[in-house]
């Protein structure tokens, strides 16, 4: 049995949960998410809590038990609070600008880099060098932030590029003369 899988998920007020055989649908003030559930894991609504359980006492189901519980808990958090990732653009002339459903980046290339904003994601640009990615789906928010960071990965030596806010760049150890 998974320790994380045993923990019940508290269901806040204003959130409606519908349990289907292979998925859990979560509706909240920010939107609706449907999270697929691995085979062998079931969910049951008990009062104001959602409880995950395995269909049989198989040790191999333990990892899926904890995974399924965490994914559904993230869906509940997403429809109530939402998720955000913040990125900083560092470099002379590096900047970003939102134009409709696209973000246009100037990242030191000979051409501007255009990024299409996917459905369900909001991108805000502050001071042309601070990008905030927000949405209700945790996986999608993280993937979009990683895609933006991948356009110009941070250089540990010149300290230029797109990086997560608070990310510390570590220089590689050089050769020693010994």
PyMOL commands that set and color helices and strands:
alter all, ss='L'
color gray80, all
select helices_A, chain A and resi 3-6+59-80+138-150
alter helices_A, ss='H'
color red, helices_A
select strands_A, chain A and resi 9-10+16-19+23-28+31-36+41-46+49-54+83-90+95-99+102-106+113-116+121-126+130-135+161-164
alter strands_A, ss='S'
color yellow, strands_A
deselect
rebuild
show_as cartoon
